[in-house]
Amino acid sequence: MNRPQVALLSPGAMGSAIAARLAEQGVSVITSLVGRSEASRARAAVAGMESVPDSDLVTADIILSVVPPGEAEALAQRLLPLLADVDRKPLYIDANALNPASKLNLDRIFREAGCRLVDGSIVGPPPAAGTALTTIYLSGSGAPDAAWLGRHGLDVRILDGPIGAASALKMCFAGINKGMIGLAAIMLLAAERAGAGDALATQLAMSMPDLVGRFQRQIPDMYPKAWRWAAEMREIGAFLEAEPAGRLIFEGMAQLYERLSADAIGDQADRVLLDTALARAS
């Protein structure tokens, strides 16, 4: 039998880790490296991904889109003309942190090209050896046809729901998880600026020791990802269209992560304050 083939775009930290897991389990993983950085090319090589022209991507069994939220539609539009020209259409899994309305819009576009879309969401860090923290949720009528990915090293869970169910789960989980990280960062910064850093650290250690340990891990881990999280917060805000307070909260979170992203490539004043606050808690 021919090896199953997945076209995975793109070879970022998450995409390359998923590709490596699939390749280890006998799946042929192809990608496009046009315009990609040397770091992306190096990750793709280590993960066992083969770079091919765009015209070859649409011959795979599955196209798996794992890109920052703001790039998801552009990638789809780039591949749509090629998908329209092939008789055997691959299953297209959009596993990006988009709100359900965005996934439904993509579904409409793909159906016009005769291609089936599966709504996907990824919860957890990039898969690593010896860990089982990464789960890929799939929904929509085509989701069962992608269940075989679960036999090749991935934790794949099929949701009994339409396009939008997997992305709704992602929005809710990310809103709680990354919202808590953002809220903690805001209040730690406020305490340091107001001269209450020591007192807050003592109170947190007394009242919420489990959260202190969590924030000490998650806040530093957030710094290099803040630019991606800003777009994700806006997707969550759009998801909360019927909840005005929620929209305001997550627009504020988006602005926070934009500022922290700029701080990371600037004078890092916010990072110094946050690192100081986290060190106090130790």
KALINRA-V626792 format. One record per pair of residues at least 24 apart in sequence whose C-alpha atoms are under 8 Angstrom apart, sorted by the first residue. I is the first residue (numbers start at 1). J is the second residue. If there is no record, write none. Layout:
i = <I;I>
j = <J;J>
This chain:
i = <3;3;4;4;4;5;5;5;5;5;6;6;6;6;6;6;7;7;7;7;7;7;7;7;8;8;8;8;9;9;9;9;9;10;10;10;11;11;11;11;12;12;12;13;13;14;14;14;14;15;15;15;16;16;16;16;17;17;17;17;18;18;18;19;19;19;20;20;20;20;21;21;21;21;22;22;22;22;23;23;23;24;25;25;26;27;30;31;32;54;54;55;58;58;58;58;58;59;59;59;59;60;61;61;62;62;62;62;62;63;63;63;63;64;64;64;64;65;65;65;65;65;66;66;66;67;68;68;68;68;69;69;69;69;69;69;70;72;73;76;80;80;81;83;83;84;84;84;89;89;89;90;90;91;91;91;91;91;91;92;92;92;93;93;93;93;94;94;94;94;95;95;95;95;96;96;96;97;97;97;97;97;97;97;98;98;98;98;98;99;99;99;99;99;99;99;99;100;100;100;100;100;100;101;101;103;103;103;104;104;107;116;117;118;118;118;119;119;119;119;119;119;120;120;121;121;121;121;122;123;137;138;139;139;139;139;140;140;168;171;171;171;172;175;175;179;179;181;181;181;182;182;182;184;185;185;186;188;188;189;189;189;189;192;192;197;197;198;198;201;201;201;201;202;204;205;212;215;216;220;223;223;223;224;224;225;226;226;226;226;227;227;227;229;229;230;230;230;230;230>
j = <27;28;28;60;61;29;30;60;61;62;30;60;61;62;63;64;31;57;58;60;61;62;63;64;63;64;65;66;63;64;65;66;67;65;66;67;40;41;43;44;40;43;67;43;126;66;125;126;127;66;67;126;43;44;47;49;47;126;127;128;126;127;154;47;48;49;46;47;48;49;127;152;153;154;149;152;153;154;47;48;49;153;152;153;152;152;57;57;57;79;82;82;82;83;86;89;90;86;88;89;90;90;90;91;90;91;92;93;146;90;91;92;93;92;93;94;95;92;93;94;95;96;94;95;96;96;96;97;228;231;96;97;98;228;231;232;231;96;106;106;110;113;113;113;115;113;114;115;114;115;116;115;116;115;116;117;118;142;146;116;117;118;117;118;119;120;118;119;120;121;119;120;121;122;120;121;122;121;122;167;170;171;232;235;167;171;232;235;236;164;167;168;171;235;236;238;239;163;164;165;167;168;239;164;239;163;164;167;163;164;163;142;142;142;143;163;143;163;164;165;166;167;166;167;166;167;169;170;170;170;166;166;163;164;165;166;164;165;239;235;236;239;236;233;236;250;253;215;218;219;253;256;257;215;219;274;256;274;277;270;273;274;277;273;277;277;280;277;280;277;278;280;281;281;281;281;281;278;278;275;260;261;264;261;264;261;257;258;260;261;257;258;261;254;257;254;255;256;257;258>
